[in-house]
Amino acid sequence: MSVPIRLWLMLAAMVAAQAATTVVAATPAFLIPHLHEQEGLSLAAAGLLAGAPNLGLVLSLVVWGAATDRFGERRVILVGLALTVLAVAASTAVHGFAALGLALVASGALSACTNSASGRLITGWFPAERRGLAMGIRQTCQPLGMAVAALAVPPLAAAGGIGAALWLGGALAAASLAVCAIVVRDPARPSRAAVAATGNPYRASSTLVRIHAVSVLLVVPQFALSTFGLVWFTVGFGWSALAAGSLVAASQFAGAAGRIAVGVWSDREGSRLRPLRRIAVAGVAVLALAAAFGWAGWGVPAAAAYLVASCVSVADNGLAFTAVAEIAGPGWAGRALGIQNTGQFLAAAAVGPVVGALIGALGVPAALAIAAAAPLAAVPLVPRPERERVREAP
């Protein structure tokens, strides 16, 4: 089925907007070496700051999702991006650990505007047989944003301090705001009466709740790897910040390509959940391999395992996100996607301090081995493919 060019332009705008807000939320994670070595913070304290934007996301995702269901995607995206730029500007002006932490929470809360709105926009415009591909492309925003942060934040912090690094996300959000104002339009939606007639999808079955639970578990290795990869290779293996940052960036680009491939796979399979289960199984294996190479002290094999594990750890996101939007239906997609992301970012906010403490006590390899328990627990929770009942707009 041919897809009009305007839909691909909107998809590109959504990738840009979500990548920009990802940079806003991810910047503190790549400030960890600077905070630890230059500012004298412990890894646990630096990890707490790294998790602060994710806490803000947790507090606001459902609200943004409900606003999207109520007011439409375009309005939410434009207002939210404008507020994000203002929040980043405020975060560069504060001083002290507590004030910076609160400012980062606020930045994260406002940057959450794109999460549900962009996913809802894409599922609303793209047909089901191309939706996996489209959502896979949309999901590249996260690894692309992480790659930009990995490459740019450490040198910006070294050259201009914390404020210069934080401004990166603000500038990108401002640019994406201009693009979205030009190309984004809301898809047609069912009336409120039609939405009310379909009912609450959470009351119909446990499928959505199980997908949310699986996603929470699978986000643990993703954020453990992305948050502490730079520290592992600079401190643990003695790599330069540039070399370690390049590895983390490469893992994010590989993850972006993997998300697209998995989206196409799900379109051909006619299922989002069958590939999701297989990815959870693969996650256990690659984390164990990375931990083993770390214990052996083999830097290059550990880097290769880190690259593969990082790619696998992000591959599930597009599948779960698409499944949630399809099963929830157009009247509930914003809220359901908000709940989906809330669980993920709640876990992500905990990963920073918890894994940082584990690394401080046991080392990175042991922390990765412990993190492998999360995808292992997710495998039996993935719903069977026959539970994928898609709600389309009437």
Backbone torsions as a table, in degrees:
resi	resn	phi	psi	omega
1	MET	NA	129.4	-179.6
2	SER	-74.9	136.8	179.6
3	VAL	-110.3	126.0	-179.0
4	PRO	-58.1	148.8	-177.4
5	ILE	-61.0	-31.8	-178.6
6	ARG	-63.2	-29.2	178.1
7	LEU	-71.0	-38.5	177.3
8	TRP	-67.0	-34.3	176.6
9	LEU	-65.7	-41.2	176.9
10	MET	-65.1	-38.9	177.5
11	LEU	-61.9	-44.0	178.4
12	ALA	-61.7	-39.9	178.1
13	ALA	-64.1	-37.7	178.9
14	MET	-68.2	-38.7	176.4
15	VAL	-62.0	-44.0	-180.0
16	ALA	-63.5	-44.4	-178.6
17	ALA	-65.9	-44.8	-178.9
18	GLN	-69.5	-35.2	176.1
19	ALA	-64.1	-39.7	178.9
20	ALA	-63.3	-45.2	179.5
21	THR	-71.0	-26.3	173.3
22	THR	-64.9	-41.3	176.8
23	VAL	-61.1	-42.0	177.8
24	VAL	-56.9	-47.0	-176.8
25	ALA	-76.2	-29.4	-173.8
26	ALA	-88.6	-19.8	-175.5
27	THR	-51.7	-45.8	-179.9
28	PRO	-59.3	-30.9	178.8
29	ALA	-63.5	-37.8	-179.2
30	PHE	-86.5	0.1	169.8
31	LEU	-90.6	-4.6	-176.3
32	ILE	-55.1	-49.9	178.5
33	PRO	-59.0	-40.3	178.4
34	HIS	-64.8	-45.1	179.9
35	LEU	-64.4	-37.2	-177.2
36	HIS	-75.4	-46.5	-172.7
37	GLU	-89.2	-35.9	-176.6
38	GLN	-97.2	-34.7	-177.9
39	GLU	-97.9	-9.8	175.6
40	GLY	78.8	17.0	178.1
41	LEU	-80.2	148.9	172.6
42	SER	-69.7	162.6	177.4
43	LEU	-61.6	-37.2	179.2
44	ALA	-64.4	-42.2	179.1
45	ALA	-68.2	-42.3	177.2
46	ALA	-63.9	-38.4	176.5
47	GLY	-64.1	-32.9	177.3
48	LEU	-64.5	-42.7	175.6
49	LEU	-65.0	-37.9	178.9
50	ALA	-62.7	-32.8	179.8
51	GLY	-85.0	-8.3	-176.1
52	ALA	-60.3	-45.8	177.3
53	PRO	-61.4	-34.8	178.4
54	ASN	-66.4	-34.1	174.7
55	LEU	-62.9	-42.6	176.1
56	GLY	-60.5	-40.6	176.3
57	LEU	-59.7	-44.8	-179.7
58	VAL	-57.9	-40.9	-175.9
59	LEU	-72.6	-16.8	-171.3
60	SER	-123.8	-11.1	-172.2
61	LEU	-61.4	-45.8	-179.5
62	VAL	-65.6	-37.1	178.0
63	VAL	-63.0	-45.4	177.0
64	TRP	-63.4	-38.9	178.3
65	GLY	-63.1	-44.6	177.9
66	ALA	-63.8	-38.8	177.6
67	ALA	-63.6	-37.5	177.9
68	THR	-65.2	-44.3	176.3
69	ASP	-59.9	-34.0	-174.8
70	ARG	-86.7	-44.2	-170.7
71	PHE	-109.2	-12.1	-178.9
72	GLY	98.1	159.7	-172.5
73	GLU	-70.4	-45.6	-174.4
74	ARG	-58.5	-48.1	-177.0
75	ARG	-63.2	-43.6	-179.2
76	VAL	-64.0	-43.4	-177.9
77	ILE	-64.8	-45.7	-177.0
78	LEU	-67.2	-46.5	179.1
79	VAL	-64.5	-43.5	-177.6
80	GLY	-64.2	-42.5	179.3
81	LEU	-65.6	-39.3	177.8
82	ALA	-61.6	-43.2	178.4
83	LEU	-67.4	-32.9	178.3
84	THR	-62.6	-43.6	178.4
85	VAL	-59.3	-43.0	178.9
86	LEU	-64.5	-39.2	-179.6
87	ALA	-66.7	-40.1	177.5
88	VAL	-63.6	-41.7	177.5
89	ALA	-58.6	-41.1	179.1
90	ALA	-66.0	-37.5	-177.2
91	SER	-66.8	-25.2	179.4
92	THR	-79.0	-11.7	-175.4
93	ALA	-100.5	-7.7	-175.2
94	VAL	-87.7	165.7	179.4
95	HIS	-136.1	144.5	177.7
96	GLY	97.2	153.9	-176.1
97	PHE	-60.7	-50.7	-175.7
98	ALA	-65.0	-44.5	-178.8
99	ALA	-64.7	-40.9	178.1
100	LEU	-64.8	-41.7	178.2
101	GLY	-59.7	-44.9	179.0
102	LEU	-65.0	-40.2	178.9
103	ALA	-64.5	-37.7	178.4
104	LEU	-69.2	-35.2	174.5
105	VAL	-60.5	-44.9	179.9
106	ALA	-64.0	-42.4	178.4
107	SER	-61.1	-43.6	178.3
108	GLY	-63.5	-41.1	-179.2
109	ALA	-61.8	-41.8	-178.5
110	LEU	-77.6	-32.9	178.6
111	SER	-67.8	-15.6	179.6
112	ALA	-68.3	-6.9	-178.0
113	CYS	-56.4	-31.0	-174.5
114	THR	-84.9	-18.1	-170.7
115	ASN	-61.1	-62.8	-179.4
116	SER	-73.1	-39.9	-174.9
117	ALA	-63.1	-42.5	-179.2
118	SER	-68.3	-41.4	177.7
119	GLY	-65.1	-41.9	179.6
120	ARG	-66.1	-38.2	178.6
121	LEU	-61.6	-45.0	-176.5
122	ILE	-70.2	-44.4	178.4
123	THR	-67.3	-24.9	177.7
124	GLY	-76.1	-31.1	-177.1
125	TRP	-94.4	-37.6	-172.3
126	PHE	-87.9	141.2	176.7
127	PRO	-69.2	158.3	-173.7
128	ALA	-58.3	-36.5	-176.1
129	GLU	-75.0	-9.0	174.6
130	ARG	-119.0	3.2	-173.3
131	ARG	-70.6	-37.2	178.2
132	GLY	-61.3	-45.1	176.6
133	LEU	-61.4	-48.8	-177.7
134	ALA	-61.6	-44.0	179.8
135	MET	-71.0	-31.2	174.6
136	GLY	-62.9	-42.4	176.2
137	ILE	-64.4	-43.9	178.5
138	ARG	-58.9	-39.0	-178.1
139	GLN	-70.8	-12.0	175.8
140	THR	-67.5	-14.8	-178.9
141	CYS	-57.6	-38.1	-176.8
142	GLN	-68.6	-53.6	177.4
143	PRO	-65.6	-32.4	177.1
144	LEU	-65.7	-43.4	176.2
145	GLY	-62.6	-40.3	177.6
146	MET	-64.0	-39.1	179.9
147	ALA	-64.8	-43.6	177.2
148	VAL	-59.6	-45.0	179.8
149	ALA	-64.5	-41.7	-178.7
150	ALA	-61.9	-39.1	-178.2
151	LEU	-80.2	-35.7	-170.1
152	ALA	-97.2	-34.0	-172.8
153	VAL	-65.9	-48.9	-179.1
154	PRO	-57.1	-48.4	178.6
155	PRO	-67.8	-33.2	176.4
156	LEU	-64.2	-41.8	178.7
157	ALA	-65.3	-40.3	179.5
158	ALA	-65.4	-36.1	-176.4
159	ALA	-84.7	-39.1	-172.5
160	GLY	-129.4	4.2	178.9
161	GLY	85.6	-172.7	-175.1
162	ILE	-61.7	-41.7	-177.2
163	GLY	-60.4	-42.5	179.8
164	ALA	-62.5	-39.7	179.2
165	ALA	-66.8	-40.3	-179.6
166	LEU	-66.0	-32.3	-178.4
167	TRP	-65.7	-21.0	179.2
168	LEU	-56.4	-50.9	-180.0
169	GLY	-63.2	-38.1	179.0
170	GLY	-63.5	-41.7	179.5
171	ALA	-65.6	-41.7	179.0
172	LEU	-66.8	-37.8	177.7
173	ALA	-64.3	-39.6	178.5
174	ALA	-64.1	-41.8	178.8
175	ALA	-65.3	-42.6	-179.7
176	SER	-68.2	-30.6	175.4
177	LEU	-59.1	-43.9	179.5
178	ALA	-63.8	-41.5	179.7
179	VAL	-65.0	-46.7	-178.2
180	CYS	-63.3	-35.2	179.2
181	ALA	-61.9	-27.8	-177.9
182	ILE	-85.8	-43.0	-166.8
183	VAL	-107.8	-20.0	-172.1
184	VAL	-82.5	131.3	174.1
185	ARG	-135.2	147.3	-179.7
186	ASP	-74.9	140.1	172.5
187	PRO	-75.0	164.4	175.4
188	ALA	-67.0	141.1	-178.9
189	ARG	-128.7	153.7	177.0
190	PRO	-67.4	159.6	178.3
191	SER	-68.3	164.5	178.0
192	ARG	-62.2	-35.0	178.7
193	ALA	-65.0	-40.2	178.8
194	ALA	-66.9	-38.7	177.8
195	VAL	-63.7	-44.1	179.7
196	ALA	-62.2	-34.4	-178.2
197	ALA	-68.8	-29.3	-179.3
198	THR	-74.3	-24.1	176.8
199	GLY	83.6	175.9	-178.8
200	ASN	-81.8	117.1	-177.8
201	PRO	-65.1	-21.8	179.3
202	TYR	-73.3	-22.3	178.1
203	ARG	-85.2	-20.3	-176.3
204	ALA	-74.2	-36.5	-178.9
205	SER	-163.6	175.7	178.9
206	SER	-93.9	7.2	-173.6
207	THR	-58.8	-49.0	-178.8
208	LEU	-63.2	-41.1	180.0
209	VAL	-62.5	-40.6	179.6
210	ARG	-66.7	-39.7	177.3
211	ILE	-64.1	-41.3	176.3
212	HIS	-58.1	-44.7	-178.5
213	ALA	-64.1	-42.4	177.7
214	VAL	-60.2	-44.1	-178.3
215	SER	-65.3	-36.7	176.2
216	VAL	-60.6	-45.1	-179.0
217	LEU	-67.3	-40.1	-176.0
218	LEU	-76.1	-15.4	178.3
219	VAL	-78.2	-17.5	-178.1
220	VAL	-61.2	-55.2	178.4
221	PRO	-65.1	-32.2	179.3
222	GLN	-58.0	-50.5	-176.7
223	PHE	-79.3	-26.9	174.2
224	ALA	-62.7	-43.8	-178.8
225	LEU	-70.6	-45.3	-176.3
226	SER	-72.1	-33.7	-177.2
227	THR	-76.5	-39.9	-172.4
228	PHE	-112.2	6.2	176.8
229	GLY	-61.4	-43.1	-179.5
230	LEU	-61.8	-44.0	179.6
231	VAL	-66.0	-41.3	-177.8
232	TRP	-57.2	-47.3	-173.5
233	PHE	-85.3	-24.2	175.4
234	THR	-80.1	-45.7	-177.4
235	VAL	-86.5	-46.4	-175.1
236	GLY	-73.5	-37.0	-176.5
237	PHE	-115.1	-1.3	176.4
238	GLY	74.6	20.5	178.5
239	TRP	-72.9	157.4	173.2
240	SER	-72.4	160.2	178.5
241	ALA	-61.8	-35.4	179.5
242	LEU	-66.9	-44.9	-179.3
243	ALA	-65.1	-45.1	179.5
244	ALA	-66.1	-40.7	177.4
245	GLY	-63.5	-36.4	177.3
246	SER	-65.5	-38.7	177.0
247	LEU	-63.5	-46.5	179.4
248	VAL	-62.4	-41.4	178.2
249	ALA	-63.4	-43.0	178.4
250	ALA	-61.2	-38.6	178.9
251	SER	-64.8	-34.1	179.3
252	GLN	-72.8	-39.0	176.2
253	PHE	-65.9	-39.6	175.8
254	ALA	-63.1	-39.8	177.4
255	GLY	-63.4	-36.9	177.9
256	ALA	-62.8	-45.5	177.8
257	ALA	-64.0	-39.1	179.0
258	GLY	-63.3	-37.0	179.0
259	ARG	-63.9	-40.6	178.4
260	ILE	-65.3	-45.7	-179.7
261	ALA	-61.3	-41.2	179.0
262	VAL	-66.8	-35.7	176.5
263	GLY	-62.9	-44.2	176.2
264	VAL	-62.9	-42.4	177.0
265	TRP	-55.6	-45.4	-178.2
266	SER	-67.5	-34.1	175.8
267	ASP	-63.3	-42.8	-179.0
268	ARG	-71.7	-34.2	177.8
269	GLU	-72.8	-23.9	-172.9
270	GLY	69.8	24.0	-177.4
271	SER	-152.5	140.6	172.0
272	ARG	-95.7	-27.0	-171.1
273	LEU	-84.0	-32.7	179.0
274	ARG	-63.4	-49.4	174.9
275	PRO	-62.5	-32.2	-179.8
276	LEU	-60.4	-42.4	179.2
277	ARG	-63.2	-42.2	-178.1
278	ARG	-66.5	-35.4	178.0
279	ILE	-67.0	-37.7	177.7
280	ALA	-61.8	-41.8	178.1
281	VAL	-62.7	-44.8	-179.8
282	ALA	-63.0	-33.6	-179.9
283	GLY	-60.5	-38.5	178.4
284	VAL	-61.8	-46.4	-175.5
285	ALA	-64.5	-45.6	-174.4
286	VAL	-73.6	-30.9	175.2
287	LEU	-66.8	-41.3	177.6
288	ALA	-62.0	-39.0	179.4
289	LEU	-66.2	-43.6	178.5
290	ALA	-61.7	-41.4	178.5
291	ALA	-63.3	-41.4	-179.0
292	ALA	-62.8	-44.9	178.9
293	PHE	-66.0	-35.0	177.0
294	GLY	-64.2	-43.9	177.7
295	TRP	-61.8	-36.1	-179.5
296	ALA	-74.7	-15.1	-179.0
297	GLY	76.7	22.4	-179.2
298	TRP	-92.4	101.7	-172.7
299	GLY	-64.7	-49.0	-176.9
300	VAL	-67.5	-48.2	174.9
301	PRO	-60.5	-36.1	177.3
302	ALA	-63.6	-38.6	178.0
303	ALA	-65.0	-41.3	178.2
304	ALA	-64.2	-42.8	178.5
305	ALA	-65.9	-38.1	176.8
306	TYR	-61.5	-42.0	179.9
307	LEU	-60.8	-47.8	-179.5
308	VAL	-67.2	-44.5	-178.8
309	ALA	-62.4	-39.0	178.5
310	SER	-64.5	-39.7	178.7
311	CYS	-64.4	-46.8	-179.8
312	VAL	-64.9	-37.5	-174.2
313	SER	-67.9	-19.6	178.2
314	VAL	-103.6	-6.0	-173.3
315	ALA	-69.3	-23.9	-176.3
316	ASP	-78.2	-21.6	-168.9
317	ASN	-60.1	-47.0	-179.1
318	GLY	-64.5	-38.3	179.1
319	LEU	-62.3	-50.0	-178.4
320	ALA	-65.7	-40.8	-178.8
321	PHE	-62.8	-44.8	179.2
322	THR	-65.1	-44.2	179.9
323	ALA	-60.0	-42.6	179.9
324	VAL	-62.6	-46.3	-179.3
325	ALA	-63.3	-41.5	-178.6
326	GLU	-68.5	-43.4	-177.3
327	ILE	-72.5	-36.9	-179.3
328	ALA	-69.3	-34.7	-178.3
329	GLY	87.6	164.9	-173.5
330	PRO	-63.3	-28.3	-178.8
331	GLY	-78.3	-20.2	-176.8
332	TRP	-120.2	-0.6	-172.8
333	ALA	-60.0	-42.7	-179.0
334	GLY	-60.1	-48.3	179.8
335	ARG	-66.5	-42.5	-179.1
336	ALA	-64.2	-41.3	177.3
337	LEU	-67.9	-33.5	174.6
338	GLY	-63.6	-43.2	176.9
339	ILE	-64.2	-41.7	178.8
340	GLN	-57.0	-51.4	-178.9
341	ASN	-70.4	-29.8	178.4
342	THR	-61.0	-47.2	178.3
343	GLY	-60.9	-41.8	-179.4
344	GLN	-64.5	-45.8	-176.9
345	PHE	-76.7	-23.9	172.0
346	LEU	-63.9	-44.6	175.6
347	ALA	-63.8	-41.8	-178.9
348	ALA	-63.4	-38.3	178.6
349	ALA	-63.6	-31.5	179.2
350	ALA	-80.4	-26.1	-176.3
351	VAL	-61.1	-42.5	-177.3
352	GLY	-54.7	-62.7	-178.5
353	PRO	-68.5	-37.5	-177.0
354	VAL	-68.8	-50.7	180.0
355	VAL	-68.4	-35.2	175.4
356	GLY	-59.4	-41.8	177.5
357	ALA	-66.8	-39.9	177.8
358	LEU	-62.9	-42.1	179.0
359	ILE	-64.5	-41.9	178.6
360	GLY	-61.6	-34.1	-177.2
361	ALA	-89.8	-38.1	-170.0
362	LEU	-120.7	-16.5	-175.9
363	GLY	97.6	163.5	-176.8
364	VAL	-64.7	-46.4	-178.4
365	PRO	-57.3	-43.1	179.1
366	ALA	-64.8	-38.5	178.6
367	ALA	-63.5	-39.5	178.0
368	LEU	-67.2	-39.2	178.0
369	ALA	-62.3	-40.6	177.8
370	ILE	-66.9	-39.0	179.7
371	ALA	-63.2	-25.7	179.4
372	ALA	-64.0	-18.4	177.6
373	ALA	-65.6	-25.3	-177.8
374	ALA	-67.8	-54.1	176.7
375	PRO	-65.1	-28.6	176.4
376	LEU	-62.7	-42.1	178.7
377	ALA	-70.1	-25.1	-177.3
378	ALA	-74.3	-28.8	-173.1
379	VAL	-53.3	-53.1	-178.1
380	PRO	-72.3	-12.7	-178.9
381	LEU	-84.7	-17.6	-179.1
382	VAL	-63.1	123.2	179.8
383	PRO	-62.2	155.9	176.7
384	ARG	-70.1	150.3	-176.9
385	PRO	-56.9	-29.5	-179.4
386	GLU	-67.5	-10.5	177.9
387	ARG	-82.5	-2.3	-177.5
388	GLU	-81.4	76.4	175.8
389	ARG	-92.3	113.5	-174.5
390	VAL	-88.5	130.6	174.9
391	ARG	-98.0	117.9	176.6
392	GLU	-101.9	161.0	176.9
393	ALA	-66.1	134.2	179.6
394	PRO	-73.3	NA	NA
